[in-house]
Every structure is written in C-alpha cells, then in structure tokens.
Amino acid sequence: MESQCVIPDNILAQLKCSLCEGYLSVPPIMVISEDGDKYKCGRCYLIKTVVSNPAIIYELLANIMLFPCNYPDCNIKIPFADVKDHEKICEHRSVICPKANCNDIIKLLKIGAHFKEKHIETYHSNSFNIKNVHAYYNIDVLEKNGKTYISIFDFDDVNFGINVCAVDPNDNYKYEVTLKSEKSHYGITVSNQSLVSFNERQHCFKCISNICKLKYHVYKDNRKEISKRLSTKINKESVKRLLGSGLITYNINIIDGDKPKEEVKHEIKDVIIRKAKKIFLQLLECPICKIYMSPPIFQCLSGHTICNSCKTIKINCPTCQESIQNTRNFTLEELSLKVELPDEKKLNSKRNYEKNGDTDAEDPPVKAQKN
C-alpha cells in the first residue's frame, strides 16, 4: 500500500473549491476556468460552470494525500477516497439553519434541539399536521424514536411535493403522507415512501423562498427544479376532485421499520379479524330497521334476509321485492349466536360514525339484540 502524506497548511490553504471554499478533497475535481487556476470540488459537482474539465493529474496526486475533514471541529485526517463518506456521518457536520429567517450555524445532529428552541412552530414529535397546503410551502423538523427528520413541502402548478429527509444517512425507515379536508370525510394516503438523506445544498428553504445567496446551492436560481425533485408528488387536480378546494391539511408519519416480524404478523391478523367482523355485522343488519338480527332470521327466494319483527309488517323483500314466506336462514342464525353483537343502545352511535364516514370504527362487545 502506498504511503500517504499530510499536506502542509500553507499548501492546504490554496487547495480550496472556488465555489464553496471547501477543501478539494471530494472527487470529481474539475477545472472551471480557462487559465486553470479555479477548481470546483465534488460537493459542487451539480453546479453548472462555463468551463468544466476533469483535473486528472490533481486527483492522481490527491490519492496519496491525507486531507482534514471539512468541518472545523473534526481533527482527523482522511484519505482522499474516503472523505466523501466520512463527511456524511461526521458528528461535527454543521449546516446553516435551513429556515428562511435564520442564519445560525448548527451541528446537523443538533438541528432538532435548534428548531425546538428557536423555531418551535415548525418543530414536531412523532408526527405532525400542516394546514392549508394551497397557501404555504414550508420546512419542518420531526423527531421520533431518537431520530431526526427534516420535511420540505413545496408545490408547483401541477403537484404538491414532499421530501422527508433523514439526518442519519443509514436510516431506512419509510413514511406516509395523508391529505384531508375539513369539508370531506375522505382522505388521500400515499404510503411506503422512501426517506432521502438530508443535503443542505439541495434541501435549502432559502432557495425555495428565493432568498438564498450561496452560490454553491444547486437550486438557488431555479426554484422550480426543487419541486421537480421532491420524492412524493400528489396531483393537485386529483386532490381537488376528491377533497374539494377548501382547507386541506397533510399529515406526515414515519413508519417504524424495526417491529419484530411476529408483532407485524399479529397486527395483520388483528386487522383481518376486525375487517371480517365488520363484514359479518353488515350481513346481520336488517335492511329495514337496521337492528342486528338474531333467530329467527327469514329470507326471500333470492336469499335476502330480514328480521322477525320486520317480517310481520313486510310481505315483500325490500331489496328485490320477492315475496317473503317462512324460509329461514339457519346458517346465519347459528353464526349470529356465536358472535357478540352491539345492542340497541349502541346502534345510534354506530350509525352516526358511518354517516360521518368513519367506517373503521369498532363496535363494542355487548349482548345481542333480541327480536
């Protein structure tokens, strides 16, 4: 293995990127001037320049050099090939606060504490709701299970767009976004969305606000490119058709991917049982009086059921108008005796839930209603 040398300070001071002023320690290194005295580092690779030629000889030499970390509080020396990976996880990684009205320099690992102290209106724990997506674009910090996330919301003429960025580059959790309207009982949920690693050069709210002055930020002069690259896009016209044009809120929730498989299996089983119970209770509901049926349960020739009380006052099936004789549905009768049914006192509450669109509300286990 080739020996690597430490660069003298007076030389190191000259090996700086002409755009971000960071060390020329992240490839690819490019020459960006005709006279060859200006360079840009790999951190600024996406920044377009008139001249952009590979500095091949420089990189060959850099491969036998040790560079300091780009963050001042970090004192370690790093081989040229490893600098990029180190800076992603360096505990001293510092950024300018991404909020539009703040220029504090903070360590990225402390960004949650910084928002909680100085930008509490955009700090959240566990999950959060944002109101009126038609009017605001915003940046928020969310902390959950000891991890920190930075959410960016933007929109263009076609889509609402969201990025949820992980401070920890190794975080592989997922997130989901739910849009709701105060005028509708329905909602739109986009699930199984992937986190992206936070990059202060690309995820800058000052760029979104058109007030960024940092020439090494990719989108400072092209705000529309930010919304194009947001990972979750929701069509605005679809939102309007489903939820109307009133006040729309959105909720972001990080989905914990560390649950044991057995726990996940039990949760899936519970969901299936609840859904099966809901379907069964719908079958037991008399189509006329809406009370859950118990024996005797009668049916028409087509198989539609009716309770004993309503049969005494109704001679035709309310569903198909076939005549109702004395044919009984013994299978449904037997099953009705084996399940706990909501009583009459609970029916009004149940129907109100359904009227309001909450079809997932669970029925409390109580005694069966007698006919």
N, C-alpha and C positions, 0 to 999 in steps of 0.2 A: 504493500500500500504506500502511495506517495505521501511524503511528509507535507504538512500544511503549515503555512506561515501566517503569523499575526501581522496585520497591516499597521505600519506606523501611523500615529494620529495625524501627522501633517499631510500624509498621503490620503488617509481615510476621509479627511475633511473635503477633499476635492472629488471624491467618488460619490457624488450626490445626484439624484434624479433632478432634472431641470423642471419637472412639473410639480412633484410632491415633496421634493427635498429630502426624501428618504435615501438610505444607502442603496447603491447599485448592487444589491445583494439578492434580488429575486429575478430569475430569468423569465422571459427572454429580455435581454438588454438590447435596446435599439438606439441607433444614432439618429437624431431628429433635426440636425442642421446641416447645411451644405458644407460648412467649414469643419464639421466633425468635432466640434467642442461642446455639443449639447447631447444629452442622453436622456432616455426615459427607462424606468425600471419595469419589471413585470407586473408590479402592482397597478401601473398606469397603462397596461397593455391595450385596454379598450378605448383609451383616449386617442382620437384621431389627430395626426400631425401631417403637415405637408410632406415632410421627409420622414421616412421610417425604414431604416436599413439595419439588418442584424449586425450586432457588434460581435462577430465570431471570435476574433482574437482576444477581446476582453474576456469573454466567457471562458475561453480555454485557460487563461491566466487565473480567473476567479475561482476555478475549480480546485486550485491548490492553496486557496486563501481561507482564513477564518474571519468571519465578519461579526461585529457586535449585533445584538438584537436591535431592531428599530425603535423599541420602546425604552426610554431613558432609564427607568428604574431596574431594568433587567441587565445583569452584569455578565451574562455568559457569552462565550464566543462560539460561533456556529459555522460549520462548513457551508459553502455556497449552495450546495444541492439541498440542504436541509432547512434553510432559513424560512422558506415559504410555509412549510408545515409547522415549524416552531411558532411562528407569529400567529397562527390561527388559534393556538392553545395557550399562548403565553399568559401567565397570570397577571402580568403587568400591562397587558394590552389596553391601551387608552384611546378614547374617542372624544370628539367634540360632541356635546349633547345634541342629539338629532332634532330636538324641539326647535321650532321656528324662533322663539323668543329667548333662547338660552345659548350661550357660548362657553359654558363651563367645560373644562377638560376633565373627564372622569374615567376611571378604570371600568372597562366593559362589565366585569364581574360585579361591579357596584352600581350598575345602572338602575336596578330595581330600587335600591335604597335612595338613589338620587331622585328618581321620579316620585317616590313616596314622600320625600322631604320637600321638593320644590315644585312638583307638577302633580299634586295629589289628584286633581280632576281627571288625569289620564293614567292613573295607577290602579290596578285591579289585582285581586287574588282569586284563584280558582277558575273563574270565568267572568265574562262581562257583556253588558248590553250597551250598544251605541244607538242613539236616537237620530231620526231624520237623515237617512242616507242620501236623500236627494239634495241636501244643502251643504254637507260638510265632508271634507276629507281630513283625515286625522292620523296621528301616530299614538299608540298606547303601549304601555308595558304591563304584562301579565306575569304574575308569579304563581307557580303551582308545584307542589311536591318538591320544593327546594330548587326548582329550575326557573329560569327567567326567559321570557319570550317578548319579542317586540312585534307589534302588529301595525301594518300600514294599510290604510284604506284609501282608495282613490277611485275615480270614475272618469269615463270619457263619454262621448255621445252614444255609445252602444252598450257598454258594460259597466257594472260595478266590479271593482277589482280589489283583491285582498292578498297580501303576503303575511304569513306568520313566520317570523324569523326566530331561530333558536340561538341563544348566546353560546351554548355548548355545541360545537360543530359535530359532536358524536351523538347528539340527541336524535333518535329515530322515531319519536312518537308521531302520531297523526293528530289532525284537528278536524273539527267540523264547524260549519257556519250555518246558522239558521236565521232566515229573514221572516219577520212577522209584521202584520199591520194591525193598528188599533181598530180598524173597521172590518176585519175579516177574522174568522175562526180558523183559517187555514194558515199554513206556513210553508216555506221552502227551505229544505235542508240539503246542504252539499256536504257529504261525509267523506271520510277516508282521504283527506287532503294531506300532502306531504309538507313538512316543515322545510324551510331553506335556512342555510347558515347566514347569520347577520353579517352584512358587509357595509361598513359605514360609508363607503364611496358610492354604493348603489342605492342604499336604503336611507337616503337623507331627506328628511321632511322639509328642510330649507330648499332643496331642489324642487320638491312638489309645490312649494309656496313661491317659487321664482325669486328667492332672495339669496340663494347660495352664491358665494363669491370664491369658492375654492376651485381652482382651475383643473384640479385632478379628479373632480367628481364627474362621473360619466354623463349624468343627465341634467347638469345644471343649466344647459341652454336648450334642452329638448325634453320638456316635461312630459309630452305625450308618450315618449318611449318608456317612461316609468310604468304607466298603466298597461302598456302592451305586454310588459314582462312580469306583471303580477300573476302569481300562480293560480289563484282561484278567480274565475271570471263568471259573473252571473248576468245574463242578458236583461237589460233594463225593461225592454218591452214585455218580456215574459213576466217579470215581476209586476208590472203594471196590470197586465191581463189577469193575473192570479190574485193579486193583493190590492189592486186599486192604486190610486195616485196620492193617497193620504200619507200620514206619518208612518214611515217604515223604520223599524229597528232591526239591528242584527246582533246576534249573539255568537261569540267565539268560545269554543270549549276544547281544551286539549284532551285527547283521548289517551289515557294511561295504557301503554302497551305492555306493562310489566305484570299484569294479572296472571296468576297461575292458570294453566290450561284447564285444570279441573274446575276452578272457580268460574271460568268462562263457560264451560260446558253446563254447569248448574244454572247459570244465568240464562243461557239459551233455552234450557229445558223449562225454566220457570216462565219464560216469555211464551213458549209454545203452549204450556198448560193454561196460561191466562187467556191466550187467544182462543184456544179450544173451548174454554168455559164461556167466553163471550159469545161465540157462535152458537153453542148449545142453549144458552139462555135466550138468544134471539129465536131459536126454534120453539122454545117453551112459551113464548109470549103470545097470548091470544090476540089475533089480528083486530078484534073488535074492542074489547075492554082494556087491552094492554096489560092485563094481570097475568102473572106466570101461572101456567096450567098445572094441575095435579089431577089424579084419576077421579072420575072417568074423563078421558080425552077422546073426542069424536073427530071423524074426518069425513070429507066428501068423497065421491067416487074418484076424484083426481088426486086425492091424498092430502089436500089442505086441511089443517087441523083447526079446531075450535073448542073452547072450554065448555063445560057442562052448563054453566049459568047462561051463557050467550046462546047455546043451542035451544034452550027453552023459549027464546023470543025471536030466533032467527031460523028460518027454514031453508034458506039458500046460502051457499058459501059466499062470503064477502069477497073472495079472491077471484073465483071463476064462475060464480052464480049457479054451480051444480047444486042439486038438492042434497040436503044433509039428512041421512037416515040414522040408524043406530049402530053404524060401523064404528068400531073403536080402534085406536092406535095403541095396541098393547105394548109395543116396544118402547114408545115414547113414555107411556105410563110407568113402565118398570124403571126406566132411566131417571124419570123425574123424582122417584122415591129414593134414589141413591145420591142425589146432589143437594147441597144446601142452597135454598132459593131465597132471594130477597123477599121480605114481607111487604104487605101493602103500604106500611108506613114509609118504606124506603123508595117506593116507586116514583113518587113525585120528584125526589132528589135525583134519581137516575134519569128520568125523562128530561129534567132541566139540564143536566150535563150533556145529554145527547142533543138537545135543542141548541145548546151553545157550542156544539162541535167537539166536545171533549169525549170522543168515543172510546178512549182508552181508560176512562175512569173505572175503577174496580168496584164491584158490588160487594157490600159487606155480608159475611156469612150469618144468616139468621134462619128462622124456621120457614117452612113452606107456607104459601098462601092456600087456604082451603077453598074449594068451590062450593 
